[in-house]
Amino acid sequence: MRAIGIDIGSSCAKTAVTDGQGNVLWLDQMPTGWSSVEAAEEIRKRLAAAGFDPGHDPCVATGYGRVVVPFAQKAVTEISCHAKGAQKLFGLADLDIIDIGGQDTKVISVRGGSVRDFLMNDKCSAGTGRFLEVMANTLRTDSASLIAMAAEGSNTSISSMCTVFAESEVISLIGKGESRENIAFAVVTSIAKKIASQASRLCADGVQTVLTGGLCEADQLRKALSLELGRDIISCENARYAGAIGAALFAEKL
């Protein structure tokens, strides 16, 4: 038996297929686009092209667009799927998860293999991928390049946590002739501070904190977040697929 997990986020849609015994066979990602319904249909086509049949194999959907996947037998919350996927990826029954998404940031506390508590920032884009995208556009670059530039900057800060006001601060810094590297440093530090203020309420001493989501491979952000939280935060290959992998693991039980 093969099982399918689909995680339709606000910015990116991820798909995972497992072999029924927890081993990942196939991973895929694509932009969600403006319509989750159209994204679900495109995922179905991609699965079929890869030799997987969502009409036959058990399928669980999660994420922002989980309710619009017509071929999924079940929809499971993002919190449960991200927790299960992260446990599988990191091989830990006790861990604290920071998942940075396009429109929200989730902090999930897992103990003994079960979700103990969680927090979600879904009312404000500060500390999310969207905040980073807005700042990158203001600097006429992309998100990955902004984070890379931040490693070369220092001694500059952004005081506002609000995306609109922070963008105004960035424009002001540009007008004063501040270097792009220093502004990028300020942006990444601002994101780290926002996430740390949220994560510090759940992340416990002696428990490994892990980073998942679309920015999990951004080492400079991970380092800044580790500094703000005062603990080593790790990530791993395929951590961006935690939600989809968790959904597939739930599908194995259908």
C-alpha positions as MATLAB code, in Angstrom:
seq = 'MRAIGIDIGSSCAKTAVTDGQGNVLWLDQMPTGWSSVEAAEEIRKRLAAAGFDPGHDPCVATGYGRVVVPFAQKAVTEISCHAKGAQKLFGLADLDIIDIGGQDTKVISVRGGSVRDFLMNDKCSAGTGRFLEVMANTLRTDSASLIAMAAEGSNTSISSMCTVFAESEVISLIGKGESRENIAFAVVTSIAKKIASQASRLCADGVQTVLTGGLCEADQLRKALSLELGRDIISCENARYAGAIGAALFAEKL';
ca = [
       0.000    0.000    0.000;
       1.099    3.522   -0.753;
      -0.225    6.578    1.064;
      -0.478   10.193   -0.082;
      -0.172   13.355    1.983;
      -1.009   16.776    0.549;
      -0.189   20.056    2.281;
      -1.689   23.044    0.463;
      -0.253   26.166    2.055;
      -0.968   29.777    1.207;
       2.188   30.053   -0.910;
       3.366   26.537   -1.689;
       1.719   23.129   -2.042;
       3.689   20.042   -1.044;
       2.965   16.388   -1.695;
       4.485   13.281   -0.102;
       3.972    9.603   -0.919;
       4.991    6.875    1.518;
       5.199    3.105    1.103;
       2.712    2.245    3.848;
       5.506    1.601    6.339;
       6.590    5.185    6.939;
       9.249    5.358    4.231;
       9.058    8.315    1.846;
       8.882    7.328   -1.820;
       8.246   10.658   -3.531;
       8.149   14.365   -2.714;
       6.939   17.272   -4.815;
       6.240   20.976   -4.402;
       4.676   23.706   -6.502;
       3.322   27.235   -6.026;
      -0.239   27.190   -4.707;
      -1.228   30.042   -6.986;
      -4.401   32.044   -6.541;
      -6.730   29.000   -6.331;
      -6.366   26.047   -3.944;
      -8.942   24.195   -6.057;
      -6.755   24.491   -9.146;
      -3.698   23.567   -7.088;
      -5.414   20.361   -5.945;
      -6.187   19.408   -9.544;
      -2.595   20.068  -10.598;
      -1.374   17.893   -7.726;
      -3.649   15.089   -8.915;
      -2.116   15.332  -12.387;
       1.423   15.324  -10.988;
       0.663   12.280   -8.876;
      -0.756   10.431  -11.880;
       2.286   11.338  -13.999;
       4.546    9.909  -11.279;
       2.580    6.661  -11.220;
       0.467    7.246   -8.116;
      -3.318    6.987   -8.083;
      -5.071    9.298   -5.614;
      -8.324    7.541   -6.481;
      -6.926    4.261   -5.149;
      -4.212    5.084   -2.629;
      -5.383    6.503    0.734;
      -4.941   10.264    0.865;
      -4.996   12.873    3.645;
      -4.969   16.627    3.030;
      -3.768   19.347    5.379;
      -2.865   23.021    5.303;
      -4.626   26.177    4.208;
      -6.442   24.434    1.331;
      -7.105   21.040    2.896;
     -10.895   21.279    2.526;
     -10.782   21.628   -1.276;
      -8.972   18.384   -2.158;
     -11.814   16.246   -3.563;
      -9.817   13.009   -3.748;
      -8.614   13.126   -0.126;
     -10.459   10.726    2.173;
      -9.729   12.889    5.216;
      -8.557   16.358    6.220;
      -6.261   16.675    9.245;
      -5.133   19.884   10.945;
      -1.759   21.438   10.155;
      -0.660   21.162   13.778;
      -1.145   17.385   13.908;
       0.459   16.786   10.509;
       3.476   19.024   11.116;
       4.058   17.388   14.481;
       3.911   13.861   13.080;
       6.058   14.747   10.061;
       8.713   16.468   12.190;
       8.898   13.501   14.546;
       9.534   11.253   11.566;
      12.158   13.550   10.012;
      14.125   14.192   13.198;
      13.537   10.852   14.921;
      12.481   12.494   18.185;
       9.464   11.907   20.417;
      10.130   15.130   22.352;
      10.782   18.287   20.347;
       9.659   21.862   19.816;
       8.841   22.806   16.236;
       9.014   26.238   14.645;
       7.309   26.198   11.258;
       7.588   29.395    9.225;
       4.936   29.534    6.541;
       3.954   32.054    3.915;
       1.196   33.647    5.979;
       1.639   32.255    9.492;
       4.205   30.907   11.924;
       3.437   27.879   14.087;
       5.203   26.796   17.266;
       4.354   23.240   18.306;
       5.398   21.502   21.505;
       5.546   17.695   21.200;
       6.079   15.437   24.199;
       6.041   11.653   24.150;
       5.015   11.698   20.501;
       1.878   13.796   21.081;
       1.121   17.495   20.675;
       1.147   19.081   24.119;
       0.558   22.700   23.107;
       0.892   25.079   20.173;
       0.818   28.740   19.213;
       0.036   30.237   15.823;
       0.677   33.724   14.500;
      -1.991   33.999   11.805;
      -3.276   37.532   12.404;
      -0.120   39.427   11.450;
       2.405   38.759    8.674;
       5.406   39.807   10.795;
       7.742   36.854   11.232;
       6.364   35.041    8.173;
       7.466   34.406    4.627;
       5.183   37.190    3.443;
       7.012   39.744    5.613;
      10.317   38.627    4.112;
       8.899   38.818    0.591;
       7.658   42.387    1.102;
      11.036   43.503    2.453;
      12.866   41.757   -0.399;
      10.677   43.528   -2.957;
      11.465   46.850   -1.302;
      15.184   46.097   -1.677;
      14.639   45.005   -5.301;
      15.791   41.457   -4.636;
      14.329   38.054   -3.707;
      13.924   36.385   -0.321;
      16.878   34.010   -0.676;
      19.227   36.799   -1.774;
      18.087   39.037    1.090;
      18.886   36.341    3.653;
      22.289   35.738    2.014;
      23.046   39.488    2.141;
      22.153   39.579    5.828;
      25.247   37.489    6.606;
      27.393   40.418    5.404;
      25.555   43.122    7.349;
      25.492   44.376   10.951;
      24.588   47.176   13.368;
      21.241   48.149   11.838;
      17.781   47.554   13.282;
      14.101   47.859   12.448;
      11.958   48.765   15.437;
       8.475   48.072   14.065;
       6.992   44.557   13.987;
       4.205   45.690   11.650;
       4.870   44.910    7.991;
       3.569   48.274    6.753;
       5.584   50.346    9.233;
       8.654   48.131    8.861;
       8.554   48.690    5.098;
       8.496   52.442    5.761;
      11.551   52.048    7.996;
      13.372   50.150    5.252;
      12.550   52.880    2.722;
      13.863   55.453    5.201;
      17.097   53.473    5.658;
      17.515   53.308    1.881;
      17.044   57.074    1.704;
      19.772   57.561    4.307;
      22.203   55.558    2.205;
      22.365   52.488    4.446;
      23.877   49.478    2.667;
      21.602   46.707    1.422;
      23.577   44.216    3.509;
      22.910   46.147    6.714;
      19.233   46.570    5.875;
      18.983   42.848    5.091;
      20.610   42.138    8.463;
      17.984   44.322   10.139;
      15.150   42.526    8.331;
      16.356   39.022    9.256;
      16.995   40.082   12.854;
      13.498   41.571   13.033;
      11.966   38.290   11.840;
      14.045   36.307   14.339;
      13.003   38.573   17.213;
       9.318   38.295   16.313;
       9.429   34.498   16.092;
      11.552   34.205   19.240;
       9.059   36.252   21.259;
       6.407   33.744   20.249;
       8.508   30.574   20.509;
       9.989   31.393   23.923;
       6.579   30.786   25.470;
       6.671   27.091   24.498;
      10.252   26.043   23.734;
      11.700   24.318   26.788;
      15.266   23.923   27.998;
      16.679   20.471   27.345;
      14.315   19.810   24.434;
      15.545   20.075   20.845;
      14.022   22.911   18.819;
      13.718   22.261   15.081;
      12.932   24.511   12.130;
      10.544   23.427    9.378;
       8.631   25.225    6.628;
       9.667   27.146    3.565;
      12.560   28.970    5.254;
      14.067   25.894    6.911;
      17.098   25.997    4.588;
      17.875   29.665    5.319;
      20.938   29.202    7.522;
      21.324   32.888    8.345;
      17.756   33.053    9.639;
      18.225   29.830   11.597;
      21.387   31.232   13.185;
      19.674   34.528   14.043;
      16.764   32.643   15.578;
      19.148   30.424   17.568;
      20.843   33.553   18.899;
      17.565   35.199   19.912;
      16.248   32.064   21.624;
      19.580   31.175   23.220;
      19.528   27.593   21.986;
      20.720   25.578   18.994;
      17.991   25.224   16.393;
      18.450   22.512   13.797;
      16.830   21.652   10.501;
      17.243   18.787    8.063;
      16.795   17.777    4.459;
      13.120   17.763    3.458;
      12.030   19.673    6.586;
       9.893   21.872    4.332;
       7.780   18.755    3.634;
       6.974   18.032    7.291;
       3.258   18.727    6.877;
       2.871   16.600    3.752;
       4.884   13.732    5.242;
       2.785   13.867    8.394;
      -0.387   13.781    6.288;
       0.901   10.722    4.411;
       1.643    8.975    7.709;
      -1.925    9.664    8.804;
      -3.135    8.292    5.444;
      -1.295    5.024    6.133;
      -3.738    4.438    8.997;
      -6.890    4.848    6.895;
];
